[in-house]
């Protein structure tokens, strides 16, 4: 018996493509001319429409068949929009009303795709990356001419509103974060200027070596009252200020005073890089290199006593010719040797002997705000700074030498046990 019938049947099945698939293939072929992303978008919109249709069937049952257990009835369609590639795209959304007349029922697929959270997050990411509101459209992914023609939510004002809303959310979350479970070993505080506005920011390093943006406060100058406000806010949000902590500061008296006022057992460590820069500023160009080299050698000495002897010898040599440099070198000299005195291993000491960790975060904040030409008020500065801190935290890695943080905690405990703070009695009397 001939098997020609099998070949004929196979050919017939190959040719007989359902009409709905033919339409879809024609649309896909049109999208292919505009690129792979446009193809994916066109296909995705068809899938979304199919999902909404399936949700309607789940609520109302199959069309044309009576279903006594249905929870809703079809109520036509209306214009809606979904979020796609940083824009709002118009779609026809199905409507379903409850059988008991209590109101309209939500279509789960449409509720999912119509959310605006992704839209706001994308607007914030684009602007933090340096894209202005005027050029927002240029930074969006291509979705095809037909889809892009009807898209919205891309005007300057719409993008600006989304960015303001997202940065306000970032600021609110940063200022309201619960710190009860945070076990800090080190704290860094520094300031960043946005035009005439100064934002004081705090960065913490926990016992596992993870860095945490902690707080932000805005003012015009780096004064003790402003910094104390930031420290008190950390305490009120649950940060344990009774444990010994290493406070790495740049030498500001206001920062030092605020830390001593709020924390029970702080150990102050002055940034060695700031000290080197301060001394260099008092020297002529020909001496800056040799003096910096000798200071760096002292900071890498075997012990704090040896380092102090080397620095004091350098200060004596500078006394006659450059007394300003000598005075700057002696000011806070012992606090620049705190990390060395605590016996911090070199891997961890590289992080704690300077304020580079928090300055790196501040640098990211400045970089994100580089395109801002007009700062309206302090709230705007805080929003941009908070958004930059959140973005910076996504790039954080655990500090080098984090396995030695427990030994640092032990050394801090011993250091604070041997040191009696002279201000404790005065503070107790004042509080009473």
Secondary structure, 3 states (H helix, E strand, C coil): CCCHHHHHHHHHHHHCCCHHHHHHHHHHHHHHCCCHHHHHHHHHHHHHHHHHHHHHHHHHCCCCCCCCCCCEEEEEEEEEEEEECCEEEEEEEEEEEECCCCCEECCHHHHHHCCCHHHHHHHHHHHHCCCCCCCHHHHCCCCCHHHHHCCECCCHHHHHHHHHHHHHHHHHHHHHCCCCCCCEEEEEEEEEEECCEEEEEEEEEECCCCEEEEEEEEECCCCHHHHHHHHHHHHHCCCCCCCCEEEEECCCHHHHHHHHHHCCCEEEEECHHHHHHHHHCCCCHHHHHHHHHHHHHHHCCCCHHHHHHHHHHHHHHHHHHCHHHHHHHHCCCHHHHHHHHCCCCHHHHHHHCCCHHHHHHHHHHHHHCCCCCCCCCHHHHHHHHHHHHHHHHCCCCCCCCHHHHHHHHHHHHHHHHHCCCCCHHHHHHHHC
